[in-house]
Amino acid sequence: MPRRKLPDGAVLQAASEGLELQRQRIEAQRRSPHTKPAIPLAQICQAVEHEVPSPPVLADSAHGDDTRFREGITDLELPYVAGVHEKVTVWRPAEVPQPQPRL
């Protein structure tokens, strides 16, 4: 099947629209003060303020890797289970983190 060729003006218009959409997304991200983990943490805080019954918080590593997210949940005194990547150091409550062994 032969390829159909768009008129030169249509190609430029499509490229221009694509660049404009990308610019708008970047600008929206700059204006937003929230990181991805900060958004659900703010929602959890609102739920606590409104006294919504709270089951344990479950989070994947996109949120669990963020120390501020985990500390925020701890500060709210909520039980949680969070996935983390292998590079994240974890320890039991009331323990002090140990330095990693040198290789």
Rosetta silent file (secondary structure, phi, psi, omega in degrees, C-alpha in Angstrom):
SEQUENCE: MPRRKLPDGAVLQAASEGLELQRQRIEAQRRSPHTKPAIPLAQICQAVEHEVPSPPVLADSAHGDDTRFREGITDLELPYVAGVHEKVTVWRPAEVPQPQPRL
SCORE:     score description
SCORE:     0.000 S_00000001
   1 L     0.000  125.664 -178.340    0.000    0.000    0.000 S_00000001
   2 L   -70.068  145.211  177.983    1.599    3.304   -0.976 S_00000001
   3 L   -74.850  136.494  175.713    2.212    5.854    1.763 S_00000001
   4 L   -87.898  137.560 -178.428    0.067    8.920    1.612 S_00000001
   5 L  -102.591  130.424  176.683    1.944   12.127    1.901 S_00000001
   6 L   -79.101  148.621  174.429    0.556   15.013    3.900 S_00000001
   7 L   -60.601  148.344 -177.069    0.815   18.479    2.445 S_00000001
   8 H   -52.650  -40.193  179.744    3.825   20.365    3.836 S_00000001
   9 H   -63.034  -37.656 -179.485    1.591   22.779    5.738 S_00000001
  10 H   -68.076  -38.219  178.703   -0.226   19.904    7.486 S_00000001
  11 H   -63.933  -46.513  179.550    3.084   18.366    8.646 S_00000001
  12 H   -63.743  -40.023  179.379    4.255   21.678   10.067 S_00000001
  13 H   -63.567  -45.269  179.995    0.871   22.266   11.726 S_00000001
  14 H   -63.144  -42.732  178.677    0.888   18.791   13.351 S_00000001
  15 H   -64.325  -41.455  179.891    4.455   19.269   14.602 S_00000001
  16 H   -63.979  -42.780  178.972    3.613   22.711   15.950 S_00000001
  17 H   -64.762  -40.395  178.204    0.540   21.398   17.801 S_00000001
  18 H   -62.718  -42.556  178.322    2.574   18.536   19.284 S_00000001
  19 H   -66.247  -37.171  178.873    5.231   20.937   20.551 S_00000001
  20 H   -65.377  -42.941  177.245    2.565   23.230   22.015 S_00000001
  21 H   -61.504  -43.281  178.633    0.957   20.348   23.932 S_00000001
  22 H   -62.587  -41.914  178.672    4.350   19.305   25.276 S_00000001
  23 H   -62.755  -41.194  179.270    5.097   22.891   26.363 S_00000001
  24 H   -64.102  -41.064  178.498    1.725   23.109   28.145 S_00000001
  25 H   -63.142  -44.043  179.946    2.376   19.854   30.044 S_00000001
  26 H   -63.243  -43.173  179.639    5.807   21.043   31.178 S_00000001
  27 H   -63.896  -40.183  178.278    4.388   24.395   32.278 S_00000001
  28 H   -63.396  -38.636  178.422    1.609   22.677   34.248 S_00000001
  29 H   -66.749  -37.863  178.655    4.205   20.533   36.038 S_00000001
  30 H   -65.017  -39.210 -178.811    6.240   23.618   36.938 S_00000001
  31 H   -72.341  -26.428 -176.883    3.208   25.353   38.422 S_00000001
  32 L   -78.450  121.618 -178.974    2.219   22.303   40.469 S_00000001
  33 L   -80.551   -4.227 -173.234    3.940   22.372   43.884 S_00000001
  34 L   -98.001  135.766  169.540    3.174   18.708   44.487 S_00000001
  35 L   -84.432  166.430 -179.265    5.388   15.760   43.780 S_00000001
  36 L   -55.181  -47.038  178.704    3.681   12.508   42.889 S_00000001
  37 L   -69.495  -23.215 -178.460    3.963   11.143   46.481 S_00000001
  38 H   -71.358  -29.314 -177.697    2.842   14.475   48.006 S_00000001
  39 H   -65.355  -53.679  178.940   -0.569   14.327   46.339 S_00000001
  40 H   -65.874  -31.417  177.690   -1.799   11.094   47.990 S_00000001
  41 H   -62.809  -41.435  177.137   -0.207   12.144   51.300 S_00000001
  42 H   -63.516  -39.194  178.715   -2.269   15.353   51.217 S_00000001
  43 H   -66.814  -38.826  178.064   -5.396   13.306   50.458 S_00000001
  44 H   -65.154  -41.480  177.171   -4.628   10.949   53.371 S_00000001
  45 H   -59.942  -42.535  177.895   -4.178   13.970   55.672 S_00000001
  46 H   -61.817  -41.500  179.676   -7.581   15.289   54.580 S_00000001
  47 H   -63.305  -41.240  178.119   -9.163   11.909   55.314 S_00000001
  48 H   -63.857  -43.948  179.191   -7.609   11.880   58.799 S_00000001
  49 H   -60.399  -34.491  179.811   -8.834   15.452   59.443 S_00000001
  50 L   -89.785    9.508  177.032  -12.358   14.397   58.445 S_00000001
  51 L    56.810   38.028  174.790  -12.069   11.343   60.725 S_00000001
  52 L   -72.096  130.902  178.371  -12.536    8.854   57.893 S_00000001
  53 L   -54.845  137.079 -170.873  -11.927    5.324   59.271 S_00000001
  54 L  -117.300  110.867  168.616   -8.431    4.336   58.235 S_00000001
  55 L   -76.158  172.861  176.410   -7.320    0.900   57.132 S_00000001
  56 L   -58.215  145.927  177.643   -3.556    0.439   56.711 S_00000001
  57 E   -81.898  130.553  176.304   -2.062    2.550   53.932 S_00000001
  58 E  -113.125  132.098 -177.755   -0.740    0.490   51.020 S_00000001
  59 E  -140.320  142.094  174.563    1.786    2.074   48.646 S_00000001
  60 L   -83.456  179.672 -174.344    3.862    0.878   45.730 S_00000001
  61 H   -67.908  -20.071  176.092    7.536    1.766   45.338 S_00000001
  62 H   -61.746  -29.793  177.769    6.735    4.966   43.418 S_00000001
  63 H  -101.994  -39.444 -176.675    5.518    6.302   46.767 S_00000001
  64 H   -64.180  -27.440  178.666    7.374    4.023   49.191 S_00000001
  65 L   -72.300  -16.344 -176.885   10.778    5.141   47.915 S_00000001
  66 L   -87.197  111.564 -177.359    9.952    8.714   48.964 S_00000001
  67 H   -58.212  -42.209 -178.994   11.169    9.304   52.542 S_00000001
  68 H   -62.017  -35.417  177.845    8.865   12.294   53.047 S_00000001
  69 H   -64.334  -50.514 -179.506    5.862   10.160   52.111 S_00000001
  70 H   -62.257  -41.472  178.747    6.786    7.422   54.612 S_00000001
  71 H   -64.617  -37.682  178.670    7.577   10.003   57.321 S_00000001
  72 H   -63.291  -42.764  178.081    4.239   11.729   56.682 S_00000001
  73 H   -65.358  -40.636  178.197    2.329    8.484   57.138 S_00000001
  74 H   -63.431  -43.291  179.186    4.348    7.761   60.306 S_00000001
  75 H   -60.978  -31.092  177.900    3.620   11.266   61.656 S_00000001
  76 L   -80.298   -2.842 -179.370   -0.095   10.579   61.165 S_00000001
  77 L    58.699   39.662  177.280    0.401    7.404   63.242 S_00000001
  78 L  -102.027  139.093  173.265   -1.123    5.258   60.518 S_00000001
  79 L   -70.935  146.143  179.527   -0.022    1.684   59.892 S_00000001
  80 E  -151.114  157.437  171.694    1.347    1.213   56.388 S_00000001
  81 E  -128.880  124.976 -177.619    2.955   -1.225   54.001 S_00000001
  82 E  -132.566  134.251  172.774    5.070    0.301   51.239 S_00000001
  83 L   -74.586  145.317  176.207    7.050   -1.249   48.448 S_00000001
  84 L  -139.557  155.310  174.457   10.607    0.021   48.080 S_00000001
  85 L   -79.623  163.054 -173.393   13.445   -0.595   45.651 S_00000001
  86 L   -64.124  -18.502 -179.425   16.501   -2.489   46.839 S_00000001
  87 L   -80.824  -10.665 -178.111   18.610    0.676   47.209 S_00000001
  88 L   -83.152  131.832  178.022   16.327    2.039   49.984 S_00000001
  89 L   -87.747  130.948  178.209   17.543    1.434   53.539 S_00000001
  90 L  -129.968  156.879  177.132   14.869    0.241   55.980 S_00000001
  91 L  -152.550  164.053 -179.169   14.896   -0.746   59.653 S_00000001
  92 L   -73.414  156.106  175.789   12.469   -1.806   62.350 S_00000001
  93 L   -57.438  146.956  179.498   10.744    0.762   64.559 S_00000001
  94 L    69.236    9.771  174.480   12.831    1.856   67.573 S_00000001
  95 L  -107.847  160.888  177.856   16.049    0.753   65.826 S_00000001
  96 L  -103.704  135.565  179.589   18.808    2.944   64.460 S_00000001
  97 L   -62.362  138.587  179.524   19.798    2.545   60.813 S_00000001
  98 L   -97.096  144.300  177.275   23.114    0.790   60.383 S_00000001
  99 L   -65.208  147.720  178.896   25.683    1.926   57.833 S_00000001
 100 L   -71.702  143.009  178.650   25.924   -0.294   54.774 S_00000001
 101 L   -63.856  145.442  177.740   28.949   -2.583   54.672 S_00000001
 102 L   -83.419  141.305  179.831   31.751   -1.425   52.399 S_00000001
 103 L   -97.129    0.000    0.000   32.606   -3.649   49.485 S_00000001
